[in-house]
Amino acid sequence: MQHQDTIQLRSAKPSLIMRLAKWFIARQTPIFPQRSDEVAGFLADRELPVDAPVPPSFERKFRVEHWQVAGQKIVTLHPKTGPGEWHMLYFHGGGFVLPLAKEHWPILGAMVERFCMSISVPLYDLAPESTYAAQDAVADEAFAKLATGHDPAKIILNGDSAGGHMALSLALRQAANGGPMPGKLALFAPWLDVTLQDKAIEAVEPYDIMLKIGAVSTLGKLWAGDRDPSGPECSPLYASAEALSQLPPTRIWTGQHDLFIIDSRSFTEKLCSAGVDAKLYEYAGAPHVFMLVTPSRESKDTLDLFGAFLAE
């Protein structure tokens, strides 16, 4: 049963900028393989991924720090006035195999400017050159370090796509281990079931201009390594009600032309049934990780809602 006001349609039709963005993206070389039998070659033939550098303008606009945990790099953006009241730990998406893209920096910079918050961004090692264990290690150690110098109740975990998975999984590990918990959890188009089992996703696939079920689930199974990809450790959609009940207030943003919309709905319902303060915001016609199209009405609405979430 759907909880009243838990799932909200924020945009009944895509904005002109979003339609133009989708038209442009659909005509570019896909960043992900489109078929499952393309995945092995895609990973074997690629050059070693490199994260997009911090824009030069950020050095003037923000206080930029570079540090490391678990042998992996972290970039922190502070307002010029110093560390913010809120500190976000943000994990970029890319199917666990692609680096931070240049399109990530504008929305991160916008959140620092608008909300006077600090943001730490792990430039985590990628699969298959690295492993899920290394990705978990940088997430755990980065949060532990932040939580020693900043009130955990004022730390918000966030991420897009696979990064949303990383943020959520970090929170679940903290709860399971009895560690300090973040104050809030924000998820941008999170990848919640790496196997994409729900048959309802098939109806969305023709409208998704970036992701295809076979290729994405193959990537997820390869990333899972020696673990059960459909188990809660790999696919937090299947975490127990007891585990979910320990999560902080959670907000999710997903476009309706995104394969992950089906699991976002199911997960939001599970969170609410477990007693968590949770909401899902949907956007008609919006593609995967639409909020990175920062000039769009949809992205601006996402930031409006994010600001209201911080203020709650």
Solvent accessible surface area in square Angstrom, and as a share of the most:
residue,aa,sasa,rsa
1,M,221,0.99
2,Q,114,0.50
3,H,68,0.31
4,Q,166,0.74
5,D,92,0.47
6,T,7,0.04
7,I,34,0.17
8,Q,48,0.21
9,L,100,0.50
10,R,98,0.36
11,S,8,0.05
12,A,87,0.67
13,K,143,0.60
14,P,27,0.17
15,S,12,0.08
16,L,109,0.54
17,I,73,0.37
18,M,0,0.00
19,R,117,0.43
20,L,100,0.50
21,A,18,0.14
22,K,33,0.14
23,W,144,0.51
24,F,118,0.49
25,I,57,0.29
26,A,53,0.41
27,R,142,0.52
28,Q,83,0.37
29,T,121,0.70
30,P,73,0.46
31,I,98,0.50
32,F,16,0.07
33,P,9,0.06
34,Q,54,0.24
35,R,137,0.50
36,S,54,0.35
37,D,107,0.55
38,E,59,0.27
39,V,1,0.00
40,A,74,0.58
41,G,35,0.34
42,F,54,0.22
43,L,20,0.10
44,A,84,0.65
45,D,122,0.63
46,R,50,0.18
47,E,155,0.69
48,L,130,0.65
49,P,30,0.19
50,V,123,0.71
51,D,37,0.19
52,A,16,0.13
53,P,112,0.71
54,V,27,0.16
55,P,37,0.23
56,P,107,0.68
57,S,36,0.23
58,F,12,0.05
59,E,94,0.42
60,R,171,0.62
61,K,85,0.36
62,F,6,0.03
63,R,107,0.39
64,V,30,0.17
65,E,72,0.32
66,H,122,0.54
67,W,41,0.15
68,Q,107,0.48
69,V,16,0.09
70,A,44,0.34
71,G,68,0.66
72,Q,8,0.03
73,K,123,0.52
74,I,1,0.00
75,V,4,0.02
76,T,2,0.01
77,L,0,0.00
78,H,11,0.05
79,P,13,0.08
80,K,113,0.48
81,T,136,0.79
82,G,6,0.06
83,P,88,0.55
84,G,10,0.10
85,E,117,0.52
86,W,25,0.09
87,H,11,0.05
88,M,0,0.00
89,L,0,0.00
90,Y,0,0.00
91,F,0,0.00
92,H,0,0.00
93,G,4,0.04
94,G,11,0.11
95,G,5,0.05
96,F,0,0.00
97,V,4,0.02
98,L,29,0.14
99,P,28,0.18
100,L,2,0.01
101,A,38,0.30
102,K,144,0.61
103,E,79,0.35
104,H,8,0.04
105,W,3,0.01
106,P,67,0.42
107,I,0,0.00
108,L,0,0.00
109,G,3,0.03
110,A,30,0.23
111,M,0,0.00
112,V,1,0.01
113,E,96,0.43
114,R,121,0.44
115,F,40,0.17
116,C,84,0.50
117,M,0,0.00
118,S,0,0.00
119,I,0,0.00
120,S,0,0.00
121,V,0,0.00
122,P,0,0.00
123,L,27,0.13
124,Y,4,0.01
125,D,64,0.33
126,L,18,0.09
127,A,8,0.06
128,P,78,0.49
129,E,93,0.41
130,S,23,0.15
131,T,76,0.44
132,Y,45,0.17
133,A,57,0.44
134,A,27,0.21
135,Q,3,0.01
136,D,37,0.19
137,A,34,0.26
138,V,0,0.00
139,A,1,0.01
140,D,45,0.23
141,E,80,0.36
142,A,0,0.00
143,F,1,0.00
144,A,52,0.41
145,K,108,0.46
146,L,19,0.09
147,A,18,0.14
148,T,121,0.71
149,G,72,0.69
150,H,39,0.18
151,D,83,0.43
152,P,33,0.21
153,A,58,0.45
154,K,64,0.27
155,I,0,0.00
156,I,0,0.00
157,L,0,0.00
158,N,0,0.00
159,G,0,0.00
160,D,3,0.01
161,S,7,0.05
162,A,0,0.00
163,G,0,0.00
164,G,0,0.00
165,H,3,0.01
166,M,11,0.05
167,A,0,0.00
168,L,0,0.00
169,S,12,0.08
170,L,0,0.00
171,A,0,0.00
172,L,25,0.13
173,R,57,0.21
174,Q,22,0.10
175,A,14,0.10
176,A,86,0.66
177,N,117,0.60
178,G,69,0.67
179,G,25,0.25
180,P,68,0.43
181,M,51,0.23
182,P,4,0.02
183,G,19,0.18
184,K,15,0.07
185,L,0,0.00
186,A,0,0.00
187,L,0,0.00
188,F,0,0.00
189,A,0,0.00
190,P,0,0.00
191,W,4,0.01
192,L,1,0.00
193,D,0,0.00
194,V,0,0.00
195,T,16,0.09
196,L,10,0.05
197,Q,92,0.41
198,D,56,0.29
199,K,152,0.65
200,A,49,0.38
201,I,1,0.00
202,E,94,0.42
203,A,76,0.59
204,V,16,0.09
205,E,45,0.20
206,P,103,0.65
207,Y,125,0.47
208,D,1,0.01
209,I,49,0.25
210,M,32,0.14
211,L,5,0.03
212,K,48,0.20
213,I,31,0.16
214,G,32,0.31
215,A,1,0.00
216,V,6,0.03
217,S,12,0.07
218,T,36,0.21
219,L,3,0.01
220,G,0,0.00
221,K,106,0.45
222,L,102,0.51
223,W,15,0.05
224,A,1,0.00
225,G,52,0.50
226,D,128,0.67
227,R,34,0.13
228,D,88,0.45
229,P,32,0.20
230,S,40,0.26
231,G,12,0.12
232,P,74,0.47
233,E,116,0.52
234,C,0,0.00
235,S,0,0.00
236,P,0,0.00
237,L,9,0.04
238,Y,75,0.29
239,A,12,0.09
240,S,65,0.42
241,A,70,0.54
242,E,134,0.60
243,A,30,0.24
244,L,2,0.01
245,S,54,0.35
246,Q,91,0.40
247,L,11,0.06
248,P,13,0.08
249,P,46,0.29
250,T,0,0.00
251,R,6,0.02
252,I,1,0.00
253,W,0,0.00
254,T,0,0.00
255,G,0,0.00
256,Q,50,0.22
257,H,45,0.20
258,D,0,0.00
259,L,0,0.00
260,F,3,0.01
261,I,1,0.01
262,I,21,0.11
263,D,2,0.01
264,S,0,0.00
265,R,80,0.29
266,S,40,0.26
267,F,0,0.00
268,T,0,0.00
269,E,35,0.16
270,K,78,0.33
271,L,0,0.00
272,C,22,0.13
273,S,85,0.55
274,A,19,0.15
275,G,67,0.65
276,V,12,0.07
277,D,71,0.37
278,A,7,0.05
279,K,59,0.25
280,L,0,0.00
281,Y,14,0.05
282,E,7,0.03
283,Y,1,0.00
284,A,13,0.10
285,G,7,0.07
286,A,0,0.00
287,P,1,0.01
288,H,7,0.03
289,V,15,0.09
290,F,1,0.00
291,M,0,0.00
292,L,31,0.15
293,V,30,0.17
294,T,40,0.23
295,P,79,0.50
296,S,0,0.00
297,R,118,0.43
298,E,1,0.00
299,S,1,0.01
300,K,113,0.48
301,D,27,0.14
302,T,0,0.00
303,L,15,0.08
304,D,70,0.36
305,L,24,0.12
306,F,0,0.00
307,G,17,0.17
308,A,55,0.43
309,F,3,0.01
310,L,18,0.09
311,A,90,0.70
312,E,123,0.55
